[in-house]
């Protein structure tokens, strides 16, 4: 009998998928099933998977993004729990058992897990968990206001939207909770927004037993600004849908979040223009959106610093 299904959305992940699957199969004291939703990859992902009955492989006919792939995987999930794992990330062997035990003790619908940032070889990048464990009270439920405040997209904050969830399948079935298919970035964050609005009891586990892979990057790798537009649109739709039920603080926090998203979106547009050597366009955008300039400067400095290190 399956206790938990690990759902993995995969797109062109042939080089990393086997390591992620192996970490799911290595979970201790939990009966695990794995559903891999191949988001119409150009690569043969199926051939990289071990042959075992615990794995279900499903290929989407056309690319729909991580939300669509995760929804397809959720539809095939079995057992009491669904756990999200990215196709280039891994979990420590005791992660699921610890999260399930905590969820059962607290009667939680969702548990969000802390993580360590690692490089492509699995080596820690920061030397400390993403969220300081001492600042997390695992017994304290997360409110919508708490969660929006932890996802303001500011320079000084670390977004709780990066935390991967363990979700009680009874809650998924009862509410119909699914990912927003219009989102290709920030989809986990919006899933939790909607879960909290549906009355989910959400807790955060301090233990950093998820290994979040950060790929080697530079100023040449950027996020599509359209993804921020989609997030802003989804935020506004959420606020409109729950108009009259949101607290004044929650409404104000969503306004502040939109400001952060817009600043990030505009900085990405400037950076992409610079990368493509469209200098007049970059200057025009910078003049129109001066609040984006500090992040542009930080990203350029970071990219130059990585290149200089590479030359030594």
SULSUL-V741100 format. One record per run of one state. SS is the DSSP state (hx for helix, st for strand, lp for the rest). FROM is the first residue (numbers start at 1). LEN is the number of residues. If there is no record, write none. Layout:
BEGIN
{{SS:FROM:LEN} {SS:FROM:LEN}}
END
This chain:
BEGIN
{{lp:1:3} {st:4:7} {lp:11:6} {hx:17:9} {lp:26:6} {st:32:7} {lp:39:7} {hx:46:3} {lp:49:6} {st:55:5} {lp:60:6} {hx:66:11} {lp:77:4} {st:81:4} {lp:85:5} {st:90:2} {lp:92:3} {hx:95:12} {lp:107:3} {st:110:9} {lp:119:5} {st:124:1} {lp:125:8} {hx:133:3} {lp:136:8} {hx:144:6} {lp:150:10} {hx:160:3} {lp:163:1} {st:164:5} {hx:169:7} {lp:176:11} {hx:187:11} {lp:198:4} {st:202:12} {lp:214:11} {hx:225:17} {lp:242:6} {hx:248:28} {lp:276:3} {hx:279:10} {lp:289:1} {hx:290:22} {lp:312:1}}
END
